[in-house]
Amino acid sequence: MNTRMNEVMQKFSRSVIVPVKFMAVMGLFLAVGVILQLQFMPSFLQTLGSLIKTMMDSMLNNLSLIFCIGIASSLANKKKVEASLIALITFLFFLAANNAWLTLTNQLAATGEVGLFGTGQGMVLGFQVVDMNVFLGMIIGCLVAWFHNKFSDKEFIDLFSIYGGSRFTFMLLIPVTLVLAIAMCYIWPVINQGISSLSGFILTTGLIGVFVYAFGNRFLIPTGLHHLLWMPFCFTALGGTAEINGKMYSGAVNIFYAELANSGSIVSLDHSLRFATFGFVKIFGSIAIAAAIIYCAKKEKREEVKGMVLPSTFVAMAAGITEPLDFIFLFTSPLLWFVHSLLTAISETILWAIGARTYMLYGLIDTLVSNAPFSPNITKFYLVIAVGSIMMIVWFVVFVFLIKKLDIKTPGRENTIESISEKIDLVPEKVKDDAILVIKGLGGAENIEQVTNCFTRLRVTVKDDMRVDDSILQKVSQQKGVVKNGKNIQVIIGMGVQTFKEEVCAALGITE
C-alpha cells in the first residue's frame, strides 16, 4: 500500500513540475517588463515593457488552466495531445456548470469595493465560480488523466466506433464534471476554511515554521517529493493570500509576481515570501560545497575534480538546478546531505529573522532580475550578501571537517585509479549507446511501463523492479546516480536529460 501511494506521489510530483518550468521563464520576462517601464526609460521601451508585462500577466492570472493541461498531458500514458484537449474542455465545462449552479441556487456573491475578496468566489476566464485557485487545475488535470489512462483504449463496434477511444473518456467526464462542479459549491468552502487554518498555523509558527519548511524542502530532493512541499506554498492559498491592486493572489510566488508587476506602489513585500527564498542555498551553498570538495580532493586529482564539479556548480548557482552537484556527494555520504539540509534551514531562518525580504526561488540570474525593480530598502538584498558570505565559510569549514574526519570518499578521494572524467562524462560521445544500456539495465523494453523526465532525472516506471540491474546502469556514461523507489527508478543525468529521454523513447519506439 505504501509503495503504491509512493508511486502515485512520484507521478504527481513530476507532472506538477512541467508547468513550473515555464513559470521561471514567465517570472524572468515579467521582471524585464517592469524594469523597462521605469520612468527614466525611453518611451518606446516603456511601451515595450507594458506589452511584455501584459503578456506575462495573462499567464499569471490563468495558472489554474495551465496546471490543468500540464498535469493531464504529463500523467497521460499515451495520446497526450488528446488528453490535453480533453483537459481544456473539461476545465471550461466545470467553470460553466459551477457558475450555472451558483446562479440557479442564488449563491453568487455580490461584488464589493474590493471585488470578490473574502467571498470565497472569484472570476476565472469570465466565469464567477467557487475560488479554488490552482487546486482546480490540479484536481481536473489528475481526474482527466485517470479517466484517459483507464478508458481511452476502449473501442466499440463500427456503428458506434466514433464514440470509442478518447471520445469515450470525454463522454464519461461530462457527467462526472457536472457532479464535481455542483459538489464543489458546498465542499470547497469547507476545504477553504481548513486551508486557511493550516496556512495560518504555519505562518504563525514564525521562525520554527521557516526552519522546518526549509529543511524539508532540501532534504526531500533525493526522493523527488520536495515539489509536494514547496509547490502548494508557492502557488496555492496554503502559502497565504494577498490583495494587490484590487485583485486577490494566492501563494508566495504568485503574490511576489503580482507585487513585481506593481512594484511602483509596493512599500513592503508580503510575508508569504518566506516560502520563496530557497534559492539562497543554490547560490551560496553550492559555491561553498564545490570549494570543499575540490579542497579535499587529492592534489593529483584536483584539476580533474574541478572539471567535474565546476560546471555543475555554475548551473546550480546561475540557474538554480542543483541536482548535478547534489548527486556528486549525496550517494557518497547521506550524512553530508543531512548536514547540508540543516545548514540550509539555519540560513533561511537567519535571513528571515534579521529582516531580509529577497525573492530567491531559482538561481542568481533570476534573483538579480526579479528583485531589481524594488528598492534595496525593500528587499534588504545586502543582508543576503552578508549572511551568504558568512554561511559560505560555515558550509566550507563543516564540509571539510566532516569529509576529512570521517574520510568520506567524495570525488578525488577515491582509492581507485579509475578516471573521474570517465565515470561522469558531461558530454558523452555515444548517447544512443547509453540509451540502450539504460533500457537493458531497467530489465529490457518489455519491463518498462513509462518514461518521463524532470529537470535532471530520467524517471522510469518498471513492471518488475527485481529485474533492474544496477551494475548495467552504472556503466551509462552520463549517469550521476540511480535512485530506486520500488517500481519507480530515477537515473540522474543532468541538464541534458531531455535529449537523453528522447533517445530512450526512440529506442523503445515510444512517440508522444
Phi, psi and omega in degrees: 000314179297321179297316180297316179297321179296321179297316180298316180295323178297316181296316179295320181301312183285338177284324181294328184290342181301304178292334180296326178304321181282335177298323180299319179293318179301314181298321180297313181288329177297317179296318179298317180299319179293317180298319181294342181267002178299149190301328183280356180283149175301153186300323182292328177287325177296321178295316178298318178298321178297319179295316180297316180298319179298318178298315181291325177299325181297328176284315182301323183275358181228036181297328181300314179294320181296316178294323179302308182291319181298316181291315181299314182291325180288320182281341179294129181284335181203172179049051186296326179296316180293323177297320179295318180295317178297321179298316179299312182294319180298321178300315179294320178300318180299313181300314182296315183291319180296316178296319181296320180290319176300323180290313182296327184260013178056039179257359180296128180283148179278144179279124181260198181295332179250033178073225182263012182302130177085357181267346183082007178234162181205170179261125178230114180053037177089356179256134172273116186223173173300130187280094179259355179052219184293338179301326179299312179298320179296315182295312181292321178301315179293320180298312179298316181298319181296311179297319181298312181294331184273327189238354186290347178264001181289124181240152180241173178296165187310319184299325183246019185297333180297338183263007180269179177066224183293334177295327178295318175302315181298318180298317180295325184287337181298305178293326179297317179294321178299312179297317181298317182297320179288316182299322183293340176297334183250328184280316188294324176303325178290315178298320181299323177294321178295318178297317180297320180293315180296316179299317180297322179297313181293318181293331183268357177280358173062227186293332177296318178297319178297317181298310182297316179299313182294318180296310181297323182296328178271318186294330184278356184305316181302331181276344183079004184264002180297335178298328181289344177270307187278332182302310181298323181288332182271335188232002179229176182294347177300329180273000180115163177229153180207145176263124181228120179054041175084000180239150180264137178231144181237140179096143185302315183290314180300320179295317180296317180297324177293320176294322178298318180292341179237037188301333182294335182252003183269125179254343175204147181273145184298148182295343177298345181300341180299341180266004183229043179237014184283006172283348180303312182293330181293327181274301187274317180297321182297318180298314183294318181295316179300317179298320180294317180296316180294317181297322183278349179291153176298144186306319183289349182247000186297318180297322179292319179294321176303317181298332179273318189278318188298317177300319178295324179294318179297317179297318180295313184290314186279316186255346179084014178262100189265347186306316180303324178280319181304315187282357174290326182242345184302309183285338178287321182209100174302333178298317177300322180294320178297314179296320178302318180293320178297315180296325177298312181296319179298317181298311182293326178294316178298316180303314182290324183295325183268001172101010177292134181228054183256128177287121180218087182261325184241238184254196185295320182299308181297322181297313182295314183292316185292327183268349184302322181292343182265152176291144176303335178291339179271312184278336184055043184297333179296332176290325178297316180296318181295310180294321179299319180296318180290315184290333175298320178295317179299311179304312182298310183297314181297315181294316180298316180300311183293318181299316182281318182296318182263002181052050179286132186274066173288166182310133180093356179246003181292156178269353180279163180261003181294136181290131179296322181295335176280329183286322178232099185258115183287333181227078184293152182271334186239074182297318182295321177297321177297320179298318178295320179298317179299313180301315179296317180294335179273008176099012179093162184302324183289347181263357184260125180263317185211143179232121176222184176206158172245215183297317188226357187240140168275121182250122185232135173258123181252160179282320182227108183289345178289343181272353179289128183249104182298325183296328178284318180298327180292342180278349180292120188295333183273341187290143178241013180151159179229131178245122180249127178223081185067233181275358178263116182246130178244123175252113183284119183250315185117198186294342179269019186295327181298313178297318181297318179299319179297324177293318179296315179297321179297318180295329180275349182078024180269128176241144182247000000 
